[in-house]
Amino acid sequence: MIKRLILIVSVTVLSCISVYAGEIITVSGESIKADNIFIVEKDNNLFVAYYRKAPAPPISCDDVVRINISPISEHSEHNVKITFTNGDCIYGLLQKSGDGYISIASKIFGEEIRIKNDYIQSLSFLVNSKALPSKLPKAEDSDILVLANGDQDKGVVLSISEDEITFQSTQFDTKRVVKIEDVAAIYLALLGKKPSEQGGLLAVVVAGDGSTLKGKIKTYENDVLTIETLYGETYKITAVSNIYFKNGRVVYLSDIEPSSVDENANYIRLDKPLPSDLSFSYKKDTNVKGSRISIRNTIFEKGLGVHSQSILTYSLNGKYNKFTATIGIDDIAEGKGSVAFIVYADDKKVYDSGVITGADKPIEISIDIKDADKLKLMVDFGEDLATAISQGAAPNARDYADWADARVVR
């Protein structure tokens, strides 16, 4: 049978989205395997109901971390990832640009969808993903073209087709036509405002190809899930991987800003930085290298990617009871790396993983942080210098650490 979502739509009458088979993860850490899952709306509130041989009591969506339906799979026909100004993204096959929009084709979203330029932060081309810059260029008053060879140019995108991009370079004062296969990314000048995420419970829907949209689930008809995004646009999704909920009891640390960041990937720190120093900035919802968080082949859509040594501090103001995460070294380390995960609540150490290597399984942690004003997440070097040298490696080599699904719970 096809795993599917069925949905909603009355405010006064109970109605539902039905998922054939899936897993519900609650804020308490409970994993519920169910034969059928329903998201029901009653009195303007959403609940998850489910069958496990028999009907079970519904759970408020405020108390649900996510619903897992099916794994994400790559679609070979896709050649572009469009990232929105609020972090949403859609994968597809580039079609063309029009007056104020870019078109892509996607089987999951329909034959062709149009995305307004005002909503777009960047287009990245999957064949040249390894050439993407480690730090996001700031496209404030002009577009930025990043080529597969690493070169960058500033100017204005004049047109985009299935095969090429026409770019007016202000940097070199010339018009240039570049083949799509030679482009790594385009970063568009920020024309519109980033939409607010305030105003009640939001669904974060992850499609079967990894596309991710935040908003309100609206309707379901003929095996198609309809979501209204924060931009006010409506998209139809024919295959769903999982659903997260925001603005309930759960707050993902990747959705907020740390109050302070202390990062230094150099095992030996000098008083003054050198041009040869290693530099890795923490990433939100990806590993530190910018790809999906993956620990021993388990994919996580949410989390923080860092490199030792990293200290991220968050201001909580005593509002949260628990900190929960799955920790480990990302699969991009290819079994290498050695770190220690340490958690402080108001400068008191409340967790220390000890040394974890790239071969170790992911570890799920749940820590009491009730009344804490500050939460500090530290990833330290796992090996000492002498041990690392004896093994012919640097003590910080491939320390690509993940705080997967890092979240605080009210």
Secondary structure, DSSP 8 states (H G I E B T S, - for coil): ----------SSS-EEEEEEEEEEEETT--EEEEEEEEEEEETTEEEEEEESSSEEEEEEGGGEEEEE-S-----TT--EEEEETTS-EEEEEEEEEETTEEEEEETTTEEEEEEEGGGEEEEEEGGGGGGS-SS----SSSEEEEETTS-EEEEEEEEE-SSEEEEEETTTTEEEEEEGGGEEEEE----S------SS-EEEEEETTS-EEEEEEEEEETTEEEEEETTS-EEEES-EEEEEEESSSEEEGGGS--SEEEE---SS--SS--TT------EESS-TTSS-EEETTEEESSEEEEESSEEEEEE-TT--SEEEEEEEE-GGGTT--EEEEEEEETTEEEEEEEEEETTS--EEEEEE-TT-SEEEEEEEE-S-HHHHHHTTS-TTTT-EEEEEEEEEE-
